[in-house]
Amino acid sequence: MGCFIVPAAEAVITSVIAKAVKSKEKEETVKVSFADGTIGDATKIKFSTKLGWLNKLLWGGSALLAFEHLWHGEVVPFFPFLTAVQNGEIPEMLAEMSSAGVMMAAVVTAVWVGMLIVSSIIEKRALTVPELSKESAKA
C-alpha cells in the first residue's frame, strides 16, 4: 500500500544531510609510503560520498517499490494517490508502513553500514602497505 513512503522519507532526510555535510567537508589527503620506497598521495572517501551511497540505495528501492505498487493498482496517478486512502483503509496502510516500510528502511541502512565497514577495512589496508621481506625482495 504505502510501504515505499518510509524509505523515501529516509532518503529525503539523508539527502538534506548529505548536502549540508558536503558543503562543510574538506578533502583529506594522506601520504602513503610503498614498499619500494616511493611515496604517494591517497585521498580518503568523503562521508558525503558514503552518505550518497545510502541515498542511492534508498531512492532506488523506493522507486522500484512505488513502480510495483503502481503496477498492482495500489498507487494511482490522481489525488489521493494511494487507493488505501481512497477506500478508507488508512489503519491497514499505516500498519503496513510501520511494519514492512520500517523494516525495509532498516535493512537498507544495515546494508549501507556493512558497506561502510568494508570500505573502512579497504582504506586501512591501502594505508598500511606491508614491507617486503628479504626473501621476496630477492625474487
Backbone hydrogen bonds in HBPLUS format (Angstrom, degrees):
<---DONOR---> <-ACCEPTOR-->    atom                        ^
c    i                          cat <-CA-CA->   ^        H-A-AA   ^      H-
h    n   atom  resd res      DA  || num        DHA   H-A  angle D-A-AA Bond
n    s   type  num  typ     dist DA aas  dist angle  dist       angle   num
A0005-ILE N   A0002-GLY O   3.06 MM   3  5.67 162.1  2.09 118.2 123.9     1
A0008-ALA N   A0004-PHE O   3.20 MM   4  6.25 151.4  2.28 141.0 149.6     2
A0009-ALA N   A0005-ILE O   2.82 MM   4  5.98 148.6  1.92 144.9 153.1     3
A0010-GLU N   A0006-VAL O   3.04 MM   4  6.34 156.9  2.09 150.3 156.5     4
A0011-ALA N   A0007-PRO O   2.87 MM   4  6.09 148.1  1.97 140.6 149.9     5
A0012-VAL N   A0008-ALA O   2.97 MM   4  6.28 148.7  2.07 145.1 152.7     6
A0013-ILE N   A0009-ALA O   3.10 MM   4  6.38 162.9  2.13 148.6 152.5     7
A0014-THR N   A0010-GLU O   2.89 MM   4  6.12 166.7  1.91 154.1 157.7     8
A0015-SER N   A0011-ALA O   2.90 MM   4  5.93 141.8  2.05 139.6 149.8     9
A0016-VAL N   A0012-VAL O   3.14 MM   4  6.41 156.8  2.19 148.5 153.2    10
A0017-ILE N   A0013-ILE O   3.05 MM   4  6.33 162.0  2.08 149.6 154.9    11
A0018-ALA N   A0014-THR O   2.84 MM   4  5.91 155.4  1.90 140.9 147.8    12
A0019-LYS N   A0015-SER O   3.08 MM   4  6.30 156.0  2.14 145.5 150.8    13
A0020-ALA N   A0016-VAL O   3.11 MM   4  6.39 160.3  2.15 149.0 154.1    14
A0021-VAL N   A0017-ILE O   2.86 MM   4  6.09 161.4  1.90 155.1 160.4    15
A0022-LYS N   A0018-ALA O   2.87 MM   4  5.91 159.9  1.91 147.8 153.7    16
A0023-SER N   A0019-LYS O   3.20 MM   4  6.35 150.3  2.29 143.5 149.7    17
A0024-LYS N   A0021-VAL O   3.12 MM   3  5.36 140.5  2.28 103.4 114.4    18
A0025-GLU N   A0021-VAL O   3.04 MM   4  6.08 119.8  2.42 145.9 161.9    19
A0044-LYS N   A0028-GLU O   3.13 MM  16  5.92 159.1  2.18 163.2 169.7    20
A0030-VAL N   A0042-ALA O   2.70 MM  12  5.21 165.1  1.73 159.1 164.5    21
A0042-ALA N   A0030-VAL O   2.82 MM  12  5.21 150.4  1.91 151.3 160.9    22
A0032-VAL N   A0040-GLY O   2.70 MM   8  5.13 168.0  1.71 158.2 159.4    23
A0040-GLY N   A0032-VAL O   2.70 MM   8  5.13 165.2  1.73 155.5 160.1    24
A0034-PHE N   A0038-THR O   2.80 MM   4  5.44 169.7  1.81 167.4 170.9    25
A0037-GLY N   A0034-PHE O   3.02 MM   3  5.51 161.5  2.06 118.4 121.6    26
A0049-THR N   A0046-LYS O   3.13 MM   3  5.27 126.5  2.43  97.1 110.3    27
A0050-LYS N   A0046-LYS O   3.15 MM   4  6.56 154.7  2.21 145.2 152.1    28
A0051-LEU N   A0047-PHE O   2.77 MM   4  6.03 150.6  1.85 149.4 158.3    29
A0052-GLY N   A0048-SER O   2.89 MM   4  6.05 134.2  2.10 131.4 143.9    30
A0053-TRP N   A0049-THR O   3.16 MM   4  6.60 134.3  2.38 138.8 150.0    31
A0053-TRP N   A0050-LYS O   3.14 MM   3  5.15 130.1  2.40  93.0 105.7    32
A0055-ASN N   A0051-LEU O   3.00 MM   4  6.37 156.5  2.06 145.9 152.7    33
A0056-LYS N   A0052-GLY O   2.94 MM   4  6.17 160.5  1.98 149.8 153.8    34
A0057-LEU N   A0053-TRP O   3.03 MM   4  6.30 159.0  2.07 149.8 155.5    35
A0058-LEU N   A0054-LEU O   2.90 MM   4  6.12 165.5  1.92 156.3 160.1    36
A0059-TRP N   A0055-ASN O   2.80 MM   4  5.92 174.3  1.81 159.3 161.3    37
A0060-GLY N   A0056-LYS O   2.95 MM   4  5.80 158.9  2.00 140.3 147.2    38
A0061-GLY N   A0057-LEU O   3.01 MM   4  6.06 161.4  2.05 142.9 148.5    39
A0062-SER N   A0058-LEU O   2.89 MM   4  5.99 158.7  1.93 149.6 156.0    40
A0063-ALA N   A0059-TRP O   2.90 MM   4  6.01 158.6  1.95 146.8 152.6    41
A0064-LEU N   A0060-GLY O   3.01 MM   4  6.17 160.3  2.05 146.4 151.9    42
A0065-LEU N   A0061-GLY O   2.94 MM   4  6.12 161.0  1.98 147.0 152.4    43
A0066-ALA N   A0062-SER O   2.81 MM   4  5.96 156.2  1.86 147.7 154.8    44
A0067-PHE N   A0063-ALA O   2.93 MM   4  6.12 156.9  1.99 147.0 152.9    45
A0068-GLU N   A0064-LEU O   2.98 MM   4  6.24 155.1  2.05 144.7 151.7    46
A0069-HIS N   A0065-LEU O   2.91 MM   4  6.17 157.0  1.96 150.0 155.8    47
A0070-LEU N   A0066-ALA O   2.86 MM   4  6.06 149.1  1.95 144.2 153.5    48
A0071-TRP N   A0067-PHE O   2.80 MM   4  6.01 154.9  1.87 149.2 156.2    49
A0072-HIS N   A0068-GLU O   3.08 MM   4  6.34 147.1  2.20 142.3 150.1    50
A0074-GLU N   A0069-HIS O   2.84 MM   5  5.10 145.0  1.97 162.7 158.7    51
A0073-GLY N   A0070-LEU O   3.13 MM   3  5.09 159.9  2.17 102.8 108.5    52
A0083-THR N   A0074-GLU O   2.99 MM   9  5.32 169.8  2.00 140.7 144.1    53
A0076-VAL N   A0081-PHE O   2.71 MM   5  4.82 159.2  1.75 139.0 146.5    54
A0081-PHE N   A0078-PHE O   2.72 MM   3  5.26 149.1  1.81 136.4 137.2    55
A0082-LEU N   A0080-PRO O   2.74 MM   2  5.66 144.2  1.87  98.8  93.8    56
A0085-VAL N   A0082-LEU O   3.11 MM   3  5.58 132.4  2.34 108.5 119.2    57
A0086-GLN N   A0082-LEU O   3.31 MM   4  6.69 158.3  2.36 145.4 151.6    58
A0087-ASN N   A0083-THR O   2.84 MM   4  5.99 148.1  1.94 147.0 154.8    59
A0089-GLU N   A0084-ALA O   2.70 MM   5  4.72 150.9  1.78 154.7 155.2    60
A0088-GLY N   A0085-VAL O   3.34 MM   3  5.18 157.2  2.40  97.3 104.0    61
A0093-MET N   A0089-GLU O   3.04 MM   4  6.29 156.0  2.10 151.3 158.8    62
A0094-LEU N   A0090-ILE O   2.89 MM   4  6.10 164.3  1.91 159.4 162.8    63
A0095-ALA N   A0091-PRO O   2.95 MM   4  6.11 149.0  2.05 141.3 150.1    64
A0096-GLU N   A0092-GLU O   2.97 MM   4  6.23 153.6  2.04 145.3 151.9    65
A0097-MET N   A0093-MET O   2.89 MM   4  6.16 157.4  1.94 149.5 156.3    66
A0098-SER N   A0094-LEU O   2.90 MM   4  6.04 155.0  1.96 144.0 150.6    67
A0099-SER N   A0095-ALA O   3.00 MM   4  6.14 133.8  2.22 138.6 150.2    68
A0100-ALA N   A0096-GLU O   2.84 MM   4  5.46 121.8  2.19 136.2 151.1    69
A0101-GLY N   A0096-GLU O   3.24 MM   5  6.67 158.7  2.29 145.4 150.9    70
A0102-VAL N   A0097-MET O   3.18 MM   5  6.57 130.3  2.44 148.2 160.8    71
A0103-MET N   A0099-SER O   3.09 MM   4  6.09 154.8  2.15 142.2 149.9    72
A0104-MET N   A0100-ALA O   2.89 MM   4  6.06 159.1  1.94 150.0 155.3    73
A0105-ALA N   A0101-GLY O   3.05 MM   4  6.25 164.4  2.07 148.5 152.6    74
A0106-ALA N   A0102-VAL O   2.91 MM   4  6.06 154.3  1.98 145.6 153.1    75
A0107-VAL N   A0103-MET O   2.88 MM   4  6.09 157.4  1.93 151.4 157.0    76
A0108-VAL N   A0104-MET O   3.00 MM   4  6.18 166.2  2.02 152.8 156.4    77
A0109-THR N   A0105-ALA O   3.01 MM   4  6.14 157.4  2.06 143.2 149.7    78
A0110-ALA N   A0106-ALA O   2.86 MM   4  6.05 149.4  1.95 143.5 152.4    79
A0111-VAL N   A0107-VAL O   2.91 MM   4  6.18 152.5  1.99 149.4 156.4    80
A0112-TRP N   A0108-VAL O   3.02 MM   4  6.28 153.4  2.09 144.1 151.5    81
A0113-VAL N   A0109-THR O   2.93 MM   4  6.24 151.9  2.01 146.0 153.4    82
A0114-GLY N   A0110-ALA O   3.01 MM   4  6.30 153.0  2.09 143.8 150.9    83
A0115-MET N   A0111-VAL O   2.93 MM   4  6.29 146.5  2.04 143.2 153.1    84
A0116-LEU N   A0112-TRP O   2.89 MM   4  6.27 147.6  2.00 147.5 156.5    85
A0117-ILE N   A0113-VAL O   2.99 MM   4  6.31 153.2  2.07 148.1 155.0    86
A0118-VAL N   A0114-GLY O   3.00 MM   4  6.27 164.7  2.03 151.3 154.9    87
A0119-SER N   A0115-MET O   2.91 MM   4  6.08 164.1  1.93 149.1 153.9    88
A0120-SER N   A0116-LEU O   2.90 MM   4  5.99 150.0  1.99 143.0 151.4    89
A0121-ILE N   A0117-ILE O   3.00 MM   4  6.27 155.6  2.06 148.4 154.6    90
A0122-ILE N   A0118-VAL O   2.96 MM   4  6.25 159.9  2.00 151.4 157.0    91
A0123-GLU N   A0119-SER O   2.91 MM   4  6.09 157.6  1.96 145.5 151.5    92
A0124-LYS N   A0120-SER O   2.95 MM   4  6.16 158.9  2.00 147.6 153.2    93
A0125-ARG N   A0121-ILE O   2.96 MM   4  6.17 156.1  2.02 148.6 155.1    94
A0126-ALA N   A0122-ILE O   3.01 MM   4  6.20 150.8  2.10 144.7 152.5    95
A0127-LEU N   A0123-GLU O   3.10 MM   4  6.35 141.0  2.26 141.9 151.8    96
A0128-THR N   A0124-LYS O   3.15 MM   4  6.35 134.1  2.37 141.7 152.8    97
A0137-ALA N   A0133-SER O   2.99 MM   4  6.17 140.9  2.15 147.2 158.8    98
A0138-LYS N   A0134-LYS O   3.16 MM   4  6.34 140.3  2.33 139.4 147.9    99
